[in-house]
Amino acid sequence: MSWAYTASQRSGEHSVRTVHTALDSGASLLDTADMYGPFTNELLVGRVLKERRADAFVSTKCGLLVGEQHIVANGRPGYVKRACDASLRRLQTDVIDLYQLHRADPEVPIEETWGAMAELVAAGKVRALGLCAVGARAQRRTGARMHDATVRQLERVQQVFPVSCVQAELSVWSPDALEALVPWCASRGVGFLAAMPLGNGFLSGTLTPGQGFEPDDMRARHPRFTAEMMAANQPIVAGLRRVARRHGDGVTPAQVALAWLLAQGPHVVPVPGTKRERWAAENCAAADLPLSHEDLAEIAELPPARGSWD
C-alpha cells in the first residue's frame, strides 16, 4: 500500500477500506513497519486502529532507515526506543502487540538491540518481540545460507528475551525457510510469519510475462520478473491452477498458494499484502480451503523457480 509497488495505484482512502475489508473477512493480524513509506503505512493503519483497535493484532517493525538512495540498519538501543514511541503515535495505540526487528545492525551486537526491545516489553509499550529476516546481512558477509545465519542469531537473542515470532519469506516458489527456520520455530513454540506468500504477486496468476512494471516498482529490477523468467516459471502457476480447479469454480491460484502455507503447521501465518478490497477478501477466504494429500503432493512436485531471488 505504501512501499515498493506501483505508486500510481496507491490511494489512502482505498487502502483504509481494504484494511477494513480484511478485518471484516476474518483477518486479525495487521503487519506494517515504520520504513514503509517511510511512516505513511503506519499512519494509514492507525486510521483503522482508531476505530477498531479491539479487532486487530498489531505488528510493526523497527531497525531500518530509509535515505535518498540507501536503506541502512540502525540497531542502537536509543534509536529503537525512540522508534517505538514514534510508531505508537502513528498507529494511534498505547501498545504494540508484536514489535519486530526488521534487520540486524552489523555495527551493533544484536543482544544490545534485543535488550532495548525487551525493555519496551517491561515498560508496557510492547507485548511480544519478533525477528524479521535478520540473517540476511550475515549471509552476505560470510557466505552462509541466510536461514542458517538467522537461526544462529535467534539462538543468541533467546538468551536475552524470548522470541515470539520470526518473519521471513516463504512461498510455493521460495520454500527455503522450510529446511531450517520453520522447523526451528515449530520445535520452540515460536510463530512464523510467511512474508511475500504470493511471490510478489506472481503466484496469483494475474501477471503476464513481459507486462512491464513502473520504475518505482521493485519488480522492475527483480531477476525473477524479467519476461524470460516469468515465462519460465509459468508451470508453477499452472500447477496451482490445476489444484484450484479441483476445488470448484471461484477458487484461485492465490488461494491455493496461501492454503499451502497454512498447511505447513498451525504456527505458520501468511501475511499477503494488497491494495484492493477484492483481493483482501479473496486472500482471507483461503483460510477455509482445505488441501488434500493429493493437492499437497502435486504442489511438492512443481518445478523449482528459475531466476535469482537476490
C-alpha positions in Angstrom: 0.0 0.0 0.0 2.8 2.4 0.8 6.1 0.9 -0.4 7.9 -0.9 -3.2 5.0 -1.4 -5.6 3.2 0.6 -8.2 2.9 4.2 -6.9 0.2 5.2 -9.4 -2.2 2.7 -7.9 -1.8 3.8 -4.3 -4.7 5.5 -2.6 -5.0 6.2 1.1 -8.8 6.0 1.1 -8.9 2.8 -0.9 -6.2 1.3 1.4 -8.2 2.2 4.5 -11.3 0.4 3.0 -9.1 -2.6 2.2 -7.9 -2.9 5.8 -11.5 -2.7 7.0 -12.5 -5.4 4.5 -9.7 -7.7 5.7 -10.9 -7.3 9.3 -14.5 -7.9 8.2 -13.4 -11.0 6.3 -11.8 -12.7 9.3 -8.2 -11.4 9.3 -6.9 -10.1 12.6 -3.1 -9.6 12.1 -2.1 -6.2 10.6 1.6 -6.2 9.8 3.4 -3.0 9.0 6.7 -1.2 9.5 8.0 2.3 10.1 10.1 2.1 6.9 7.0 1.6 4.7 6.6 5.0 3.1 8.5 5.7 5.3 6.0 6.2 8.0 2.9 6.6 5.8 1.7 3.0 6.2 1.7 3.2 10.0 -0.3 6.3 9.7 -2.8 4.5 7.4 -3.1 1.6 9.7 -3.5 4.0 12.6 -6.6 5.4 11.0 -8.2 2.0 11.1 -7.0 1.2 14.6 -8.5 4.4 16.0 -11.9 2.8 15.2 -11.2 -0.9 15.5 -8.2 -1.5 17.9 -10.0 -4.4 19.6 -10.4 -6.2 16.2 -6.7 -6.2 15.3 -3.4 -7.8 16.4 -0.9 -5.1 15.6 2.6 -5.9 14.4 5.2 -3.3 13.3 8.9 -3.2 12.8 11.9 -1.1 13.6 15.6 -1.0 12.7 15.7 0.2 9.1 16.2 3.8 8.0 15.3 5.0 4.5 17.6 7.5 2.9 17.5 9.1 -0.5 19.4 6.3 -2.1 20.1 3.7 0.5 18.4 1.7 3.3 20.5 1.2 6.3 20.1 -0.7 9.6 20.1 1.0 12.9 20.0 -1.2 16.0 21.3 1.3 18.6 19.2 1.0 21.8 18.4 4.7 22.0 17.1 4.7 18.4 15.0 1.6 18.9 13.2 3.2 21.9 12.5 6.4 20.0 11.3 4.5 17.0 8.8 2.6 19.2 7.4 5.8 20.7 7.0 7.2 17.2 5.3 4.1 15.9 2.8 4.2 18.9 1.9 7.7 18.0 1.4 7.0 14.3 -0.6 3.8 15.0 -2.8 5.6 17.5 -2.4 2.9 20.1 -0.9 2.6 23.5 0.6 -0.8 22.9 2.1 -2.8 20.0 1.2 -6.5 20.1 4.3 -7.7 18.2 7.4 -5.5 17.7 9.9 -6.9 15.2 13.5 -6.1 14.4 13.4 -5.5 10.7 17.1 -6.1 10.2 20.1 -6.6 12.5 22.6 -3.8 12.6 26.1 -5.2 11.7 27.6 -2.4 13.8 25.7 -3.2 17.0 25.7 -6.5 18.8 22.2 -7.9 18.3 22.0 -8.7 22.1 22.1 -4.9 22.7 19.3 -4.2 20.3 17.2 -7.0 21.6 17.8 -5.9 25.2 16.4 -2.5 24.4 13.4 -4.1 22.8 12.9 -6.2 25.9 12.9 -3.0 28.0 9.9 -1.9 25.8 8.0 -5.0 26.9 8.8 -4.3 30.6 7.6 -0.7 30.1 4.2 -2.0 28.7 4.7 -0.4 25.3 5.1 -3.8 23.5 3.6 -7.2 24.3 5.9 -9.6 22.3 9.1 -9.5 20.2 10.0 -10.9 16.8 12.8 -11.0 14.3 12.4 -10.4 10.6 14.9 -12.0 8.2 17.8 -10.9 10.4 20.3 -13.3 8.9 20.5 -11.6 5.5 23.4 -9.4 6.3 25.3 -12.2 8.0 24.7 -14.3 4.8 26.3 -11.6 2.6 29.3 -11.2 4.8 30.1 -14.9 5.5 28.6 -16.8 2.6 26.5 -18.9 5.0 23.0 -19.7 4.0 20.7 -17.0 5.1 18.3 -19.1 7.2 21.2 -20.9 9.0 22.6 -17.4 9.9 19.2 -16.4 11.1 18.9 -19.4 13.4 22.3 -18.6 14.9 21.1 -15.1 15.7 17.8 -16.4 17.1 19.8 -18.6 19.5 21.7 -15.6 20.7 18.8 -13.4 21.4 16.8 -16.2 23.0 19.4 -15.9 25.8 18.3 -12.3 26.4 14.5 -12.4 26.0 12.1 -14.9 24.4 11.4 -14.7 20.6 7.7 -14.9 20.0 7.8 -14.8 16.2 10.0 -14.9 13.2 9.2 -13.3 9.8 10.9 -14.4 6.6 10.0 -15.1 3.0 8.1 -18.4 2.4 6.0 -19.4 -0.6 5.5 -22.1 -3.1 8.3 -20.6 -5.3 10.6 -19.7 -2.3 10.4 -22.6 0.1 13.9 -22.5 1.6 12.7 -21.5 5.1 11.1 -24.9 5.4 14.6 -26.5 5.7 15.7 -24.9 9.0 13.8 -21.8 10.0 10.2 -23.2 10.1 11.3 -26.4 12.0 13.3 -24.2 14.5 10.1 -22.2 15.2 7.9 -25.3 15.5 10.2 -27.0 18.0 10.2 -24.0 20.3 6.6 -22.8 20.0 7.5 -19.7 18.0 5.2 -18.3 15.4 6.4 -17.9 11.8 5.1 -15.1 9.6 5.4 -16.0 5.9 6.4 -12.9 4.1 5.7 -12.5 0.4 3.5 -15.6 0.4 2.2 -14.8 -3.1 5.7 -14.3 -4.6 5.2 -10.5 -5.0 2.0 -11.2 -6.9 3.4 -13.8 -9.3 1.6 -16.8 -7.7 -1.7 -15.1 -8.1 -1.7 -15.8 -11.8 -2.7 -12.3 -12.6 0.7 -11.2 -14.1 1.8 -11.9 -17.6 5.3 -12.3 -19.0 6.7 -9.0 -20.4 3.9 -6.9 -19.0 6.3 -4.4 -17.5 6.3 -2.5 -14.2 6.5 1.1 -13.3 10.1 2.3 -12.5 9.4 2.6 -8.7 8.0 -0.9 -8.6 10.6 -3.3 -7.0 9.7 -5.9 -9.6 11.0 -3.7 -12.4 14.5 -4.6 -11.2 13.9 -8.1 -9.9 15.6 -11.0 -11.7 12.5 -13.2 -11.4 10.3 -10.6 -13.1 12.1 -10.4 -16.4 9.9 -11.5 -19.3 12.1 -14.6 -19.8 11.9 -15.7 -16.1 8.2 -15.0 -15.8 7.6 -17.2 -18.8 9.9 -19.9 -17.5 8.1 -20.0 -14.2 4.6 -20.3 -15.6 4.5 -24.1 -14.9 4.3 -23.2 -11.2 1.2 -21.1 -11.7 -0.3 -23.7 -13.9 0.1 -26.3 -11.2 -1.6 -24.0 -8.7 -4.5 -23.6 -11.2 -4.9 -27.3 -11.6 -5.3 -27.7 -7.8 -7.7 -24.8 -7.7 -9.9 -26.3 -10.4 -10.3 -29.5 -8.3 -11.9 -27.3 -5.6 -14.5 -25.8 -7.8 -15.4 -22.6 -9.5 -14.1 -19.4 -7.9 -11.0 -20.9 -6.2 -7.9 -19.1 -7.4 -4.2 -19.9 -7.6 -3.6 -17.3 -4.9 -5.9 -19.1 -2.5 -4.1 -22.4 -3.1 -0.7 -20.8 -2.5 -2.0 -19.4 0.8 -3.7 -22.6 1.8 -0.4 -24.4 1.1 1.3 -22.2 3.7 -1.4 -22.7 6.3 -1.0 -26.5 5.8 2.7 -26.2 6.9 1.6 -26.0 10.5 -0.5 -24.1 12.9 2.4 -21.8 13.7 2.7 -20.6 10.1 0.7 -17.5 9.2 1.0 -15.9 5.8 0.9 -12.2 5.5 -0.2 -11.3 2.0 -0.2 -7.7 1.0 -2.7 -6.0 -1.2 -4.1 -2.5 -2.1 -7.6 -3.7 -3.1 -10.7 -4.8 -1.2 -11.4 -7.6 -3.7 -8.0 -9.3 -3.2 -8.2 -8.8 0.6 -11.5 -10.7 0.8 -10.1 -13.4 -1.6 -7.0 -13.9 0.5 -8.9 -14.3 3.7 -11.1 -17.0 2.1 -8.1 -19.1 1.7 -8.3 -20.0 5.4 -11.4 -22.1 4.5 -9.7 -24.0 1.7 -8.5 -27.4 2.9 -5.9 -29.0 0.7 -5.8 -32.8 0.4 -2.8 -35.0 0.5 -3.1 -35.3 -3.3 -3.1 -31.5 -3.6 0.0 -31.1 -1.4 1.8 -33.9 -3.2 1.1 -32.2 -6.6 2.4 -28.9 -5.3 5.5 -30.6 -3.9 6.3 -31.9 -7.4 6.1 -28.5 -9.1 9.4 -27.4 -10.7 11.6 -25.1 -8.6 11.5 -21.5 -9.5 14.0 -20.2 -12.0 15.9 -16.9 -11.7 17.9 -15.4 -8.9 16.0 -14.1 -6.0 18.6 -11.7 -4.6 
